[in-house]
Amino acid sequence: MLVTETKADGLRREYAAKATADEIGQKVDQKLEEVRPTAQINGFRKGKAPISVLKKLFGKSVLGEVMRDIVDETVRDHLDENGHRPTADPSIRIVNESFDEGDDLAIEFSYELLPDVPEVSFSSLSLERLTVAVEESAVDEAVGNLAKNAKNYVAKDGAAESEDQVVIDFVGRIDGEAFEGGAAEDFPLVLGSNQFIPGFEDQLIGAAAGAEKDVTVTFPEAYQAEALAGKEAVFSVTVKEVRAAAEAAVDDELAKKYGLDDLAALKEQIRERLAEEYRGASRATLKRKLLDKLDVTVDFELPPSMVDQEAKQIAHQLWQEANPGAQAQDRPEIEAQEEHVTLAKRRVKLGLLLSDIGSRNEIKVTEAEVNNAIMAQAQQYRGQERQFFEFARNNAQIRQQITAPLFEDKVVDYAIELADVTERTVSAEELQKMLEEAQLAETGGDAPAGDGASSDGSADEASAPEAAAKA
C-alpha cells in the first residue's frame, strides 16, 4: 500500500494511502486458499470446492477481514520504517466508505509524535537537601499528645457532664418486651462518644451515681438489625458510677499502654518516627527543587493533544475538589483556563522527561517492587487482602497506577544521586512551610494536591501522560 505524507506540522503528521483492487483481490484469494483445505461445502468433497464457489459464499466476510489487515499492516509498517512513536493510537479513516469488491481502498491516517527529548547533564544541577535535627521538645510534645489520648477515668462526685464516663446497667424494651442485645451490666460509656444510638447519651447528662432513669430513643430506619429499625425503645438505666477524664501520667505505664517496655523505649520510637517524617518531607522538597530545575533548563516541543488532555483533567479535578459530592450529571461543561494549561505543560514536559531519563538509563520497576506496593495497599482491606492482591495484580490499569509513582521515584533518586547536592539544616517549622509551598505551587497556588500526591507527600508531577510512561 503506497503511503504519502500530506501534512507535517510540528509533531503532527498526516498521511494518505491506497491499495489497488488487484492487491486486495490477491489477498482475498490467498485467504480463501488458506481455508480451502478445511472447507466443507455441500456438493463438493472436503477441500475440493473451487475458489469461485468459496468467494461467492465467503467473499464479503473475507474482504472485510483483508481490508482490516491491510490497514493495520500499513500503519504498523509505516511506524516501524520511520521509527515514529505516536502519543496515542493513530486516527484512521477510510476515504471511500462505500467500498465494494473491485474498488481501490483509500485511507487517511494521522497521529501526533512523541518529541525527541534532549539528554540531561545531572552533574550541572545544583540542589539543596534540607535536614532537621529531632529536638527533645518535639519528642516531649508527641509524648504529651499520647498521654492526652490515653485518658484515665477517675471517679467523681456530682452530675455527669459531656465527655465524662458513666458506668451503667441497662435493659432495653420495645412494647414492654426485652429484646436480644439490649441489656448489659457495668458498661463504661463516654458521654458524647456517639457509641450508642442518637439521643441515648444526651439523656444521661446530669445524672449522678445511683440514679435510675428511663431513656427513650428511636432506632434509625437504616439500623443494621432489621427487627429494631425504626422502632421506639425504652431503656431502664442505672448509673453506678460517674468518672471524669484525666490525662495519663507520662511514665512507664503510659509506654506499656502502647506496647513498649518503658518510657525511654517510647521516646526512642517517637524520635525515630519524627526523623523518618523529616526525611520524607526533606525528600519531597528536594524532589520539587529537582523538577523545578529540570523544567527551566530542559526545553523541547510538547504534543498539543497531551497538553490539552492534561489541562482538561486538571480543570475537572479542581472543580470536583471545589464541589465535593457533586454527581457527574451535575457537572457543567468545564473549560481549561490559562493557569490549567500552564500547569499541564509542566506536567507533560516532566512526565516525558522522566520517562526518557528512565528509558535511557534502563531504570525499571521490578515485579517484586510492584507486588510489595500492592500488598501495602491491600492492608487497607482487612480480611480481603488476598482478594485485593489478586485483583490488582491482574488488572492492567491498577498495575499502571501503582507502577507509575514507583518508576518516578526511582528516576528521581537516580537524578539526585548524580546532581551536585549540598545540605542545609533548618527547623521543623521551616521544612513544613517549604513543603506546603511546594504542594501549593504544584496546584496553581490555591488548591490541595488531590490525586497527584505521591507516596512521599510531594506533588506527583509526572502522573499526567500515560503515554509518557510507555515511551
Buried (B, 14 or more C-beta within 10 A) or exposed (E): BEBEEEEEEEBBBBBBBBBEEEBBBEBBBEBBEEEBEEBEBEEEEEEEBEEEBBBEBBBEEBBEBBBEEBBEEBBEEBBEEEEEBBBBEBEBEEEEEEBEEEEBBBBBBBBBBBBEBEEBEBEEBEBEBBEBEBEEEBBEEBBEEBBEEBBBBEEBEEBBBEEBBBBBBBBBBBEEEEBEEBBEEEBEBBBEEEEBBEEBBBBBBEBBBEBEBEBEBBBEEEBEEEEBEEBEBBBBBBBBBBBBBEBBEBEBEBBBBEEBEBBEBBBEBBBEEBEEBBBBBBBBBBBBBBBBBBBEEBEEEBBBBBBBBBBBBBBBBBEBBEEEEEEEEEEEEBEBEEBBBBBBBBBBBBBBBBBBBBBEEEBEBEEEBBBEBBBEBBEEEEEEBEEBBEBBBEEEEBBEBBBBBBBBBBBBEBBBEBBEBEEEEBEBEEBBEBBEEBBBBBBBEEBEBBEBBBBBBBBBBBBBBBBBBEB
